[in-house]
Amino acid sequence: MTTTYLELQVLSTGQTSRLAEMFRLLGEPNRLSLVYACLEEPQSVQTLAADIDISMSLASHHLRLLRAARLLRAERRGKQVFYVAADAHVQRVLRDMVEHSAQE
């Protein structure tokens, strides 16, 4: 018997905790905006801070947390660090949630 996409598996306590932490991090509007801004292409800390109108130090703090949660990954280019969505899973989840929130 093959497993289908619709079949759910029981999550371990560790998985539940990690997943809850990721959603908690995304529950803060600035952090959610930062991840969303990084879905398509790498963005510098300066650009991200300016785009969502927060200080660079606050943006850096949020980005550090998001990177630790494996929602974003960092790429160093010279002295600058650029952030991008960690993988297609993060992109898909956020895009799906944006689409879902737009439905009536």
N, C-alpha and C positions, 0 to 999 in steps of 0.2 A: 504494500500500500504506500502510495506517495503522499508526502505532506503538501498540502495546498497553502496558498497565501492566506486564506481565511482561517486556517487552523491556528489557534493560539496556544502558546506554551506557557507553562507556569514560570514566572520569573523568580529567580533566587533573591534572597534578601539583599545581597550585594548589588545585583542588577537593578532592583527596585530603588535602592539608595542612590546609585549613580544616575539613574534616569530622573529621579526626583530632583537631584542637585542640578542637572542640566536644565530642567524646566524652571527651577527656582532662579537660576542665573538669567534665563531668558525672560523671566517675569518682570525684570527691571527695565523700564522703557529705554534708557540710554544704551544698555547692553544689547537689547533687542535691535535697536537702530544700528548699532555697530555691526552686528552679525549680518543684518540685512544688507548693509552697505557693502559688505565684503563678498556677497554671493557671486558676482560676475567676474571680478578681477581684483588683483591685489591692490590695496589702498594703503597709503602712508598714514602714520599717526597724525601728522599735521592736517592732511586732507580730511580724515575722519573727524577730528576734533572740530574743525571749521564747519563741516557739513552738518553736524548735529548740535553745534553751538555749545560745546563744553570745553573746558581747559585741556591742554595737552596732558597735564599730569593726571587729571581724572580719566581721560581717554586711555592713557597708558595703564592705569590701575584696572579699569574694566577689561582691557584687552588681555592683560596678564591672567585674569581670572578665566576669561573665555578660552584662552590658549591652554590653560591647565586642565580645563574640562574637555579638551579636544574638540571644541566647537569651531575654533579658528586655528590656523597654523601661521607661523611667522616666516618671512623670507628676508634675509639681510641683503641689502644692496648698498655697498659702501658703508656710510655711516647711518643710513636710514633703514628702518624696519618696515616692511609691508605685511599686511595681514590679509588673508583670504580664507574663505570657508574651508574647513578641514577636509571635506569630501562631498561626494554627491548626495550622501544621506542627509547631511545638514541642509544642503541646498533644497532637496526635495521636501523635507519636513517644513521648512519655512515657506516655500512657495505654496505648498498645499494648504498651510494654515492661512496664508494671505488670501488665497482663493476661497477657502471656506468662510472666512470672516466677511468677504464681500457678498456672499449669498444671503438672500433674505429668507 
